Amino acid sequence: MSPTLIVTIGPCGAGKTRWRRRHAPPGAVVVSLDETRAALSPCGCSGNPAVNAAAVAAEHATTRAVLAGGGTVVWDVTSFLPRFRAELLAIAADYRAHTVGLVILPPLLRVLAQNGRRDGRRCPACGTARRVADPVVWRMHHDITAALPRLHTEGWTELHYLTLPPYLRPHTHRRSKEAR
């Protein structure tokens, strides 16, 4: 079995977890920073920033162990920062793992609507809510959109664009009948 790292790339509310639940390969180990933060957080919140570093370290260790054993790891995260993607690709390179980047980037208004359906109540203990502030989602969407032209240079074995806004999809231009 060849070690494989699959990483979602998309803003909060894009549908990454939905994709993972429907399409993760059987037997793959799923890494969800939201779920790990919730498990490590005294208040159980998935966005608790106090446990973020510990959650990332734990999941990097999990990823190393699975790849060392020749398994498949699916990271269900935003991966909107180039340095974060680079860290994961470096871990994969240590194990000569096959890497798959999955871009899930619906139109911004759809992402904002989906994120808006999340619980917006703030936890009294850590101050976070499941719903991410709109400006944060906008920035993530923008940063991923800006990175699209160079994602292929980051070192992915495969890069798939699962969902893109219509204005970012390749178009076939045809002359209308009237113009002929």
PyMOL commands that set and color helices and strands:
alter all, ss='L'
color gray80, all
select helices_A, chain A and resi 16-23+33-40+49-68+82-94+108-116+134-153+166-168+177-179
alter helices_A, ss='H'
color red, helices_A
select strands_A, chain A and resi 4-9+29-32+72-76+98-104+158-163
alter strands_A, ss='S'
color yellow, strands_A
deselect
rebuild
show_as cartoon
